[in-house]
Amino acid sequence: MQTTSFMCPHCKKEHGVREASLWAADSDQVQIRTEIEEADFYDTESLNMQPQIKAELEEEYGRSVDFVLGQYSGWCLRSKEE
């Protein structure tokens, strides 16, 4: 398991990021699971390929994405820091 963090431009605080390699017995493959603390995130390429869904998410969160981290784009779930 690898743990890192990044400074969020929305809340101005650190978000923890964890990546774990998991072996899936049913497919005999290793899968990488990513968790970002207090954030909803999606694959950036998939979001960009589906502009209607991205627009719906932006409307739901009330803003464009708060961060792009590697292959992920996401929204902070914390209150905005003034």
Number of C-alpha atoms within 10 A of each C-alpha: 10 9 12 11 13 14 12 17 13 17 16 14 14 13 17 15 16 15 14 14 13 12 12 10 8 6 8 8 11 12 12 11 11 16 14 20 14 13 16 14 20 14 14 16 11 14 16 12 10 10 11 11 13 18 14 11 17 14 11 10 14 10 11 15 17 18 18 15 14 8 11 17 21 19 22 21 14 13 9 12 9 6
